[in-house]
């Protein structure tokens, strides 16, 4: 009898929990747009302005994520907060978003990739990554090799004398070499599991990823944890000996 009562109580609890979960709005993620370092005077098909790398605070955190925009139909403002976003796994989106996520993971300066752009400035690198992400998410001409120099989506203004475009095209060529096989692109879902599509019905969509913790901080935490465990082990050992 008591067991049956517990079962009924568990069922009631699950029903209540399901109701609460269903009542939570889908766009419950808050995004704070903190900065957008990059280049001004950039132009691509359908857009003239700036290109770079968003630095975001997601929910209550500050500057814990980087992002690149994937559309021009909606805008966001630096310094503003938006509460109507949903974070969706990039790996479950179309191949264009998966390719954008792969580009981020390989080349985003905000994710620690600072050795690939040589003597170019970091802001040029940020703009080049944004160019490459725009290319894979906006090009409508069917082709296995993406390029900002041809097709329906091209670079129209580059204040660096073409350097931003050249770097972006190098990224796209490496993507082709790495991911194109047997007539199509394939992205390992596990390789982009850290990237999300931040989707909003009223504001600009991003591909975003959390900034990894510095290695030194992780090592420090591991060291502190190890020290604590060692001390506990010593105390336990001493106590046993005394007993």
N, C-alpha and C positions, 0 to 999 in steps of 0.2 A: 504493500500500500504506500509506504513511504517512498519507494523507488518510483512508483507511478506519479506521485505528487511532484517529485523532483523533475521528472520528464516533462510534465505539463508546464512547470515553471520555466524550464529551459526553452520550450516552444514559445511561450508567451514572450520571454526575453528576446528571442530571435526575431519575432514579429515586430516588436517595438523597435529593436535595433535597425531592422530593415526599413521601417518607416522613417526613422531619423535619417538614415543614409540617403534615402530617396528624396528627402526634403532639402538636402544640401544642394545648392545650385551648382551646375556643371562648371561655370566659369568662376571658380572660387579662389583662384590664385591672384595675388596682388603683385604687380610688377612696378618697381620704381626705376624710371629711366634716369640714371645718374649722369652719364656722359656718353659722347660718341666721338672719340678721337679718330682722326683720319685726315682726309684731304678735302678741300673745297675746290670748286670749279670743275668737278667731275661731270661727265655726261655719258649717258647710255641711251639706247632707244627708249623714248618715252619718259625720260627723266633727266633733269639737270639740277645739280646741287652739290651734295657732299657724299662721300663714301668712307666707311670706316667700320669700327667694331664697337657695338653698344656694350657698355658696362652697366649691368643691372643689379638691383637688389630684389630678390624674390622673397615674397612674404615679409618677415620681419628682419631678414638679413640685409647687410649692406655690401654692395659690390661683390657678391658671391658668385656671379655668373657673367659670362660673355654671350653676345648674341649678334647675329647678322640678319638683316631684314630680307624677306623673300617676296614682297609685293610693293607696288607703288600706289595702289588704289586707296590706301588709308595711311594715316600719319600718326606719329606720337611726338611729344615734345620733351626735350631734355629738362629734367627737374620735376617732371610730373609723375603722378602715381595713377595706376589703372587697376581696377579691381575685377575686371570681367574677363580674365584670361583662363584658358584651360591648357594644361600641359599634357601633350599627347606624345607617345613614343615615336621618335623619328623613324624607327625601324618598321613601324606599321603603316607608314605613309607611302606615297608613290615613289618610284625610283628617283625622280628628280630631287625630292627632299632627302632621300637616302644619300644621294651623291653630294648634296650640300653638306650633310652631316659629316660625311667622310672627309670632305675638304676642310671643314673646321678642325676635325681631330688631327689632321696631318699638318696644317699650316697656320692655325690661329695663333698670333702672338700672345693673346690673352690666356691661352691654354699652355703657354710655355714653349711654343715653337719659334725660336728666335735665331736659328742658324741658317735658314734656307734662303734668305733674301740678300745675302752678301753685304755690299756697301750701301744698299738702299736704306732709307730711313724707315723706322718702325711704322710711321703713319702711312708711308707708301705701301708697306707690306699689308697693313690692315685694309687699305683700300683695294689692293690686289685680291685679297681673299674675298672681300665683298663683291668685287667684279666677278670672280669665279663662281661664287654662290648665286649671284644674279643670273649668270649665264645658264647654269644647269636648271634653274627654276623658272626661267622666262623664255628660253629659246624655243621656238615653235617649228623650226625647220628640221626635218628628220635627218639626222646624221650621226654617225658613230663618234666622230671627233668634234668636240665642242671647241669653239673659238670666238673671241670677242672681235676678231678682225673680219669675219664674214658671217653669213646667215641672216636671219631676221632680227636678231638681237645683237647689236654691235656697240663698241665704245665709240662715242662721238666727240668726247672732249677729255683730254688727259694733260693736266698742267705739268707733268713730269717729262714732257717730250716723248710720250709713249712708253715710259718705263713701267707704269702701273699696268698697262695693257699687256706688255711683254711678260711681266711676272705672272699675271693672271693666266695668260696662255700657256706658260710653262707649267703651272699648276694643273691646268686642264689636260695637257699632254701627258703628264705623269699619272693623272687619274685614268686616262685611256689605257696607258701601258699596264697599270696595276689592276684594273677592274673589268676591262672589256674582254670577253671571251666567248667564242662560238656565237657571235652575232648579237650579243646583248651585254649590258652591264649587270654585274652582280655584286652586291655589298653584303658582307657577312653581318647579320643582325647584331652579333655580339660585339663587333668592332665599333658600333655606333650606339650602344646601349646607354651611354651617358648623355646623348643628345635628345632634346625634346623639341617638338613643334609647339611654340606658344601661340595659341590660336585665339583670336577675338573676333566677334561679329562686327565690332565697330571700330577697332583700332588695328594698326599694322601687325602683321604676323611675323614672328621671328623663328629662326633655329637657334636654340640656346643650350648652353652646357655649363654646369657648375665648375668654377675654377678649382683645380686640385689643390690640396693642402701642400705647403712647401715640404720638401723632403726632410729638411732639418727639424721642422716641427714634429713630423711623424716620428723621426728617430728619437727626439727628446721624449715624446710620449711613451714610446716603447721602452726607452731606458728607465724612465720613472716607474713604469708599470713593473719592469723587471726588478728594480730595486725594492719596490714594495713587496713583491712576491718573495724575494730573497729574504727580506727581514721577517716576513711572516713565517717562512720556512725555518729560519734560525730559531725564532721564538718557539715554534712548535717543537723543534728538535730538542731545545734546551729543556722545555717543559717535560718532554717525555723522559729525558735522561734523569731529571730530578725525581720523577715518579718512580 
